[in-house]
Amino acid sequence: MNPWRGLKHIPYNIWLLAVTTLINRSGTMVLPYLAIYMNKKIGVSTSAAGMVLMIYGLGAMITAPFVGKLADKIGPVRVMRISLIVTGILLYFYSFITDYYIIIIVTFIWAVVSESFRPANLSLISFESDPAQIKTSFSLNRLAINLGMSIGPVIGGFLSQIDYSLLFYVNGSTSIIAGIFLSIVKFKEHNRNQSSIIATAGLHQESNIKHLESGNKKFAILNDRYFIIYLMALIPVCLVFFQFLGGLPLYIVGVLKYSESTFGLMMAINTVLIILIEVPLNSTMEMWDDRKAIALGSLLAAAGFGAMAISSNFILLISTIIVWTFGEMIFFPSCASYTAKISPDEKRGEYMGYFQMTFSFSLMMGPLIGAVLLDNFGATFLWSIAFVFGMISTLSFLRLAKKIKNKMLIILLRQR
């Protein structure tokens, strides 16, 4: 059996979006080297450089829900076009700034504009995909991201040896090219067949439960108690996953004294696994209950990062990375798929915006928390906390799966 067979049924529009993402991500090189650029080129301290990254995370977190709502009003494709082209222009401008405080301001604006792409992207994927292929569609999107990220940062490393300004020019150019590509391609009109409509109705039954109980199909998103609980359950394990930017490199390079190149090799294993395995893995798991898949991904994250507490040699470290990489490959497509299924059609972008906000918050706080815990309490404490956080999310999603089944049974009995 062909493990990639699920890609045959992915809609044409999703493929166009994947190509756009690949073009854009292939030039992503400013953000991965931003802290080094601030430290070496601008001449600020390490903590001041870290503050710039935190400001970027803050901008990403703030923009997500508002842009999601905007995508519902003017369309996700238009939002993505604007985001890509304006981001490219901003990056050209960014390379000429040398004042730290102006950099802070422009970084915030850059984050707001650039990260507008994400919720619109998620919204379009969830709308264009038939229910049976939605998880595979999200996996294809992540494949495009990771393929691009296997190119951009590598090229950026060579360009930084020549002139850091080249990173901004190349990153800006690929962003604009992606925006132009998205402007000239023609998306096919979305038209689901009757079987897909019936399947969608079944997959949206959890959202319908809230409507049946309230008697009102238009509700404020912040009053959607189930969705808020779901987002809160995501945060602990997302903080764990983002240790690959915080606690993990500091532990492997700073504490265990492996070289930066060795750490890069370790992380390359993560990328290669995602490129080779994630799409067929999620195609195989397409019929899994998303909440159980999310719980499994959280459990593997807890086990993988938690095992760092007792891992110091190369083989053990590689083993832990493989474990949490499988968790990552299961977790992220499943939670995106589940968000699409429980969000009302008319508010899909807004829901995806709040969903993306949880990741932006984790991006902003996760690396910082990991660095502080490692610095003040040591590696064993950090990875033990990572295990606990991962298990909190695991148990939360198992409870949500059980709770919603009982709730659905009660509603059905009432209707009879």
C-alpha positions, 0 to 999 in steps of 0.5 A: 500500500502506498503510504502517500495515497492520501495526497491524491484526494487533496483539493487543488486549492490546498496544493496552491496554498502549499506551493505558496507556503513552500516559496515563502518558507524557503526564504525564511532566514531572518527570524532564526538568526535575529538574536545573533544579528542583534547581538553581533551586528547591532551590538546589543546584549544577549538579554536585549536580543532576547527581548526582540524575539519576545516582542515578535511573539507578542505581536504574533499573539495579539494579531491572531484573533483579530486577523482571523475575524478579518479573514472571515469578512474579506476572505483568507486569500486576500489577507495572505496576499497583503501579509506576504507583500507587506512583510517583504517590504518591511524586511527590506526596510528593516535591514537599514535600521540600527537604533535598538528602540526603532527595531523594537517598534518595527519588529512588533509591526513586522510580527503583526503583519507577517503572522497575519498569514497563519490564521488566514492560512489555517482558515482556508485549509479547514474550509477547502478540505473535505472532512475525510482529508482535513488532517492530511491537508494540514499535514501537507501544509506542515510538509511545505513549511518544513521543506522550506525551513530545511532550505531557508535557515541553511542558506541564511547561515552562509549568507550571514557569513557574507553580509547580514543584510542579505538575509533581509533582502532574500527573505523579503524577496521570497515573501513578495514572490509568494504574494505575487504567486498567490495573486496570479494563480486562480483558485477553483470555486469550492463546492462540496458534494452531498456526502461531504456535506453530510460528513461535515454535519457529523463532524460539527456535532460538538459545535451543534451541542452548544447550539442545541443547549443555548437555542442560539446559533450566534454566540460570542467566541469568548462565551464558548466555554468548551472552546476556551477549555480546549485552548487552555488544555493546549497551552501546557504541552505547547510550552513543552514543544517550544523548548526546542527553541529555549531549554533544548539548545541551552541544555545540549550546547550549554550544559552537556557541551555538545557543539552547535553543529552537533545540535544542528545535526540532532535537529535535522533528524526532527526535520527529516522525520517530519518530511518523510513520515508526517503526511503518510502517518496522518493519512493512516490516522485520518479516522482517529478521534482527534482528541485521542490523537492530540492526547497521544501526541501530548503523551509522546511530548511528555515522554520525549522531553521528560526523558531529557532528565536522564539523557546525556549521551548522543544515542539517548538524546537522539532517541528522545528527539525521535519520540517527541518528533512523533508526538509533534507529527501527531499533535499539530495536524490533529489539533488544527483538524479538531479546531476546524471541526468544532468551529462554526463555518461563519466564524472559522477564521476567528476560531483559527485566530484564537487557536493560533494565539495559543501557539503565539503565546507559547512561542513568546513564553515557552523559550523564556520559561525554559531558559529561566528554569534551566538557569535557576533550578537545573536540567532535571527540574526543567525536564521534570516540569516538561513531563508534568506539563505534557501529562496535564494536556494528555489527561485533559484531552482524554477527559474532553473525549469522555466528557463530550461522549456523555454530553452527546448521549444526554442530548440525543436522549432528550431529543427522543 
